[in-house]
């Protein structure tokens, strides 16, 4: 799990100079960063892994293969789940967005397609009882981008700062409003923090 800001940055927003609470501030930033990831439906986070890791996918049986979001791809293989054959670098292309109008230039990559002059026509599909089996293996740096988007960093800092202030009220789950006489239950992220992420088009739609 990557925190999208540092205790130094959070201290600056809180106008704190002492470092005695940095452990707590760091924990708050980790929690707010995780909350941002959950709200945006990005389990791999907004900052790509530093090291490429292999993941397997059920082959599509077509010339286009959906994959998880990633910032760089180092290897594409196909096989039967036990034996794998590496594709050449000229056999595939990484893209993002709609396969009918693929974007090859911007991150994150969300799919692969067979290259026009490559050695393969499709990403092979293996199935048992109609259920797809692993037949495509991709080694990549999984995640949204190389660096944290500014709005994501600001959202994590803002939410952590508010949690810090609320911590002075003993981290209550509810807060009484003397004017309205109600108990207001807090959400995982404050509404304006959510709006910051939605307006930045950083929330990924859930599929399935």
C-alpha positions as CSV (number, residue, x, y, z in Angstrom):
1,X,0.0,0.0,0.0
2,X,1.4,3.4,-1.1
3,X,0.6,6.6,0.9
4,X,0.1,9.5,-1.4
5,X,1.7,12.1,0.8
6,X,4.1,12.4,3.6
7,X,3.8,13.5,7.3
8,X,5.8,16.6,6.3
9,X,3.2,17.6,3.8
10,X,0.4,16.9,6.2
11,X,2.1,18.9,9.0
12,X,2.3,21.9,6.7
13,X,-1.4,21.8,6.0
14,X,-2.1,21.5,9.7
15,X,0.4,24.3,10.5
16,X,2.3,22.0,12.8
17,X,6.0,22.2,13.2
18,X,6.7,19.6,15.9
19,X,7.4,16.1,14.7
20,X,6.2,14.3,17.8
21,X,2.9,13.2,16.1
22,X,4.5,12.1,12.8
23,X,3.8,8.4,13.5
24,X,0.1,9.1,13.8
25,X,0.0,11.4,10.8
26,X,1.7,8.8,8.7
27,X,-0.9,6.2,9.8
28,X,-3.7,8.6,8.9
29,X,-2.2,9.2,5.4
30,X,-2.0,5.4,4.9
31,X,-5.6,5.1,5.9
32,X,-6.8,8.0,3.7
33,X,-4.9,6.8,0.7
34,X,-6.5,3.4,1.1
35,X,-9.9,5.0,1.4
36,X,-9.2,6.9,-1.8
37,X,-8.3,3.7,-3.6
38,X,-11.4,2.0,-2.5
39,X,-13.7,4.9,-3.5
40,X,-12.0,5.1,-6.9
41,X,-12.2,1.3,-7.4
42,X,-8.5,1.0,-7.9
43,X,-7.2,-2.0,-5.9
44,X,-3.7,-1.6,-7.4
45,X,-3.6,2.0,-6.4
46,X,-2.6,5.2,-8.3
47,X,1.1,4.7,-8.2
48,X,2.4,1.7,-10.2
49,X,4.6,-1.0,-8.5
50,X,8.3,-0.4,-8.7
51,X,8.9,-3.9,-9.9
52,X,7.1,-5.8,-12.6
53,X,5.0,-8.8,-11.4
54,X,3.4,-11.6,-13.5
55,X,-0.4,-12.0,-13.5
56,X,-2.4,-14.6,-15.3
57,X,-5.7,-14.0,-17.2
58,X,-8.3,-16.1,-18.9
59,X,-7.6,-15.7,-22.6
60,X,-10.3,-13.8,-24.6
61,X,-10.0,-16.0,-27.7
62,X,-9.9,-12.8,-29.8
63,X,-7.4,-10.3,-31.0
64,X,-7.9,-8.1,-27.9
65,X,-7.2,-9.0,-24.3
66,X,-8.4,-7.1,-21.3
67,X,-5.8,-6.7,-18.4
68,X,-5.5,-4.8,-15.2
69,X,-4.4,-1.2,-15.2
70,X,-0.6,-1.0,-15.5
71,X,2.1,1.6,-16.3
72,X,4.6,-0.6,-18.1
73,X,4.6,-4.1,-19.6
74,X,7.7,-6.2,-19.9
75,X,6.5,-9.6,-21.0
76,X,3.5,-11.2,-22.6
77,X,3.1,-15.0,-22.6
78,X,0.5,-17.6,-23.6
79,X,0.1,-21.2,-22.5
80,X,-1.9,-23.7,-20.6
81,X,-1.2,-22.6,-17.1
82,X,1.9,-24.7,-16.7
83,X,3.9,-24.2,-19.9
84,X,4.3,-20.7,-21.2
85,X,5.5,-19.3,-24.6
86,X,6.9,-15.8,-24.6
87,X,5.6,-13.5,-27.3
88,X,8.0,-11.2,-29.1
89,X,8.0,-7.5,-28.5
90,X,6.6,-7.0,-32.0
91,X,3.7,-9.5,-31.5
92,X,1.5,-7.3,-29.2
93,X,0.5,-3.7,-28.5
94,X,-0.6,-2.1,-25.3
95,X,-3.4,0.4,-25.2
96,X,-6.0,2.0,-23.0
97,X,-9.7,2.7,-23.5
98,X,-12.1,1.4,-26.1
99,X,-10.5,-1.3,-28.4
100,X,-12.4,0.3,-31.3
101,X,-10.6,3.6,-30.6
102,X,-7.5,2.5,-28.7
103,X,-5.2,5.1,-27.1
104,X,-1.6,3.8,-27.4
105,X,0.1,6.9,-26.0
106,X,-1.3,7.4,-22.5
107,X,-1.4,5.5,-19.2
108,X,-2.7,3.4,-17.7
109,X,-2.7,0.5,-20.2
110,X,-5.9,-1.6,-19.8
111,X,-5.6,-4.0,-22.7
112,X,-3.4,-5.8,-25.3
113,X,-4.0,-6.4,-29.0
114,X,-2.2,-8.6,-31.4
115,X,0.1,-6.6,-33.7
116,X,-0.8,-6.5,-37.4
117,X,2.4,-8.1,-38.5
118,X,2.9,-10.3,-35.4
119,X,3.1,-14.0,-35.2
120,X,-0.2,-14.5,-33.5
121,X,-3.9,-13.9,-34.4
122,X,-5.6,-14.2,-31.1
123,X,-5.0,-14.6,-27.3
124,X,-5.9,-18.2,-26.9
125,X,-8.9,-19.2,-24.8
126,X,-9.0,-22.3,-22.6
127,X,-12.2,-23.3,-20.8
128,X,-13.7,-26.0,-18.7
129,X,-17.4,-26.3,-18.3
130,X,-17.7,-22.8,-19.9
131,X,-15.3,-21.2,-17.3
132,X,-12.2,-19.5,-18.7
133,X,-8.8,-20.9,-17.5
134,X,-5.5,-19.1,-17.3
135,X,-3.9,-18.9,-20.7
136,X,-2.4,-15.4,-20.9
137,X,0.4,-14.3,-18.5
138,X,1.5,-10.6,-18.4
139,X,4.4,-9.3,-16.5
140,X,3.9,-5.6,-15.7
141,X,4.1,-2.8,-13.2
142,X,0.5,-2.8,-12.1
143,X,-1.1,0.5,-11.1
144,X,-2.6,3.7,-12.5
145,X,0.5,5.8,-13.3
146,X,4.2,6.4,-12.7
147,X,3.5,9.3,-10.3
148,X,0.5,10.2,-8.1
149,X,-2.1,12.5,-9.7
150,X,-2.2,15.9,-8.0
151,X,-5.9,15.6,-7.1
152,X,-5.3,12.2,-5.5
153,X,-2.5,13.6,-3.3
154,X,-4.7,16.5,-2.3
155,X,-7.7,14.3,-1.5
156,X,-5.5,12.0,0.7
157,X,-4.0,15.0,2.5
158,X,-7.4,16.8,3.0
159,X,-9.1,13.6,4.4
160,X,-6.2,12.8,6.7
161,X,-6.1,16.4,8.0
162,X,-9.8,16.2,8.8
163,X,-9.4,12.9,10.6
164,X,-6.7,14.5,12.6
165,X,-8.9,17.3,13.7
166,X,-11.7,14.8,14.5
167,X,-9.3,12.8,16.5
168,X,-9.5,15.5,19.1
169,X,-13.1,14.3,19.7
170,X,-11.9,10.8,20.6
171,X,-12.4,9.4,17.1
172,X,-16.2,9.2,17.7
173,X,-18.1,7.3,15.0
174,X,-20.9,10.0,15.2
175,X,-20.8,13.6,16.0
176,X,-23.7,15.5,17.7
177,X,-24.9,18.7,16.0
178,X,-26.2,21.0,18.7
179,X,-28.1,23.2,16.2
180,X,-29.9,20.3,14.5
181,X,-30.1,17.9,17.4
182,X,-29.0,15.0,15.1
183,X,-26.3,12.4,15.0
184,X,-24.4,12.7,11.7
185,X,-22.7,9.4,10.7
186,X,-19.5,10.0,8.8
187,X,-18.7,8.4,5.4
188,X,-15.4,6.8,4.5
189,X,-14.6,10.0,2.6
190,X,-16.1,13.4,3.1
191,X,-18.4,14.5,0.3
192,X,-16.2,17.3,-1.0
193,X,-13.2,14.9,-1.1
194,X,-15.3,12.5,-3.1
195,X,-16.3,15.3,-5.5
196,X,-12.7,16.2,-6.0
197,X,-12.0,12.7,-7.2
198,X,-15.2,12.4,-9.3
199,X,-14.6,15.8,-11.0
200,X,-11.1,14.7,-11.8
201,X,-12.5,11.6,-13.6
202,X,-10.4,9.4,-11.3
203,X,-13.2,7.0,-10.3
204,X,-13.3,3.8,-12.3
205,X,-16.7,2.2,-12.9
206,X,-17.2,-1.3,-11.4
207,X,-17.9,-4.0,-14.0
208,X,-19.8,-7.2,-13.2
